[in-house]
Amino acid sequence: MRTLYLKKDEERRVRAGHLWVFSNEVDQARSPLKDFTPGETARLVSQGGRPMGAVYVNPAALICARVYSQDPSARLDGDLLRQRLVQALGLRERLFERPSYRLVFSEGDFLPGLMVDRFGDFLVLQTTTAAMDRQVGVLAQILDDLLHPSAILLKNDASSRDLEGLAKEVRPLLGQIPEEGQAEEGGRTFSFAASGGQKTGWFHDMRDNRLALASFVRPGMRVLDAFSYVGGLGAAAAARGGAVTCLDSSEPALALARRNAQAQGADLEAALRGDAFEILENLRSQGQSFDVVSVDPPAFIKRKKDAKNGLAAYQRINRLALDLVRDGGIMLTCSCSQHLPREELRKVLARAASESRARVQILAQGHQAADHPVHPAMPETDYLKAFLVRVLRDGAGTGAADSGAQSRPR
């Protein structure tokens, strides 16, 4: 392998364990990035000649190199990939009784640029770097050897591939791809579109937060699941006797949310399609209120330059959601933006509570589920933040959610 040299004093972050190298950290006089091909592996060396590990390179990307081993001579080959996949599988088999989870979480499992989700004998694989693109065939063979799946779908339609200059594609790697996948969560089974769904089809990372919020639902309570997707929360809440409204911009997703509720022996009270901000505004103007509210939007801050507008969006959506929570009710607010720190989301919540003239108690702080392990040297991998709160309003009397009494739409 060729050598990629760092500039002076640019090795401290990598030495601490971080896996990314940015293009402005490379000594291009000694190792010009233009001389490397996308996906090529190299030895990473400090300016003083200290070996830092083995990386794969993409000269066209801002993150121009990613460390895949601390051993500078390690090859990115089938043996290394098999070892890492076996380690990842060992963790999930300790965490879960049933095979429904994220099997590989990129840097969190020391496999930068690779995601694998498992849904029983159906796997969804996603690569977001040129080097992992090169390994797709090898990865499929290893996964077949380890798990004997009936089908593997390559779902490479993530926008992050644009940053690496990679084309988007969705195609089968093994077997007949089902029209729908089946995710298991909390003892329930949920359907999602296998090829046409969001991301890899199901959001395993929100598992613990959904289960925590659903535990507050009692028969007759009004529940609002904003950004519901296929109803992972809404269908579970309906099964617990809640009068559930799901809100999403996708009609196919809402259709699956209805079916998922029916599969639990329940029905949604309403499925509202459209812009979440507009619908929440309309619900507020109609005087609607709910005992349990979830607001789990997409990342409003995808890049640092989006911070100002994204922060304003988080502020507005949390204010609208809080205005719809009854006295004594429960709300879950989330952010999957890695560029929004947890403390900033807490401040957003506090400001929204003040604007809504509500008192808020934080009952729990949520994270991504354990099948999305956090790399201790990479705060970027600790991306999902959630606050589960109780909402109180002065002069509102005892809320139905607080008293445990049944409540119906007003």
Buried (B, 14 or more C-beta within 10 A) or exposed (E): BEEBBBBEEBBEBBEEEBBBBEBEBBBBEEBEBEEBEBBBBBBBBBBEEEBBBBBBBBBBBEBBBBBBBBEBEBEBEBEBBBEBBEEBBEBBEEEBEEBBBBBBBBBBBBBBBBBBBBBBBBBBBBBBBBBBBBBBEBBBBBBBEEBEBBBBBBBBBBEEBEBBEBEEEBEEBBBEBBEBBBBBBBEBBBBBBBBBBBBBBBBBBBBBBBBBBBBBBBEBBBBBBBBBBBBBBBBBBBBBBBBBBBBBBBEEBBBBBBBBBEBBEBEBBEBBBEEBBEBBBEBBEEEBBBBBBBBBBBBBBBEEEBBEEBBEBBBBBBBBBBBBBBBBBBBBBBBBBBBBBBEBBBBBBEBBBEBBEBBBEEBEBBBBBBBBBBBEBBEBBBBBBBBBBBBBBEEBEEBBBBEEEEBEEE
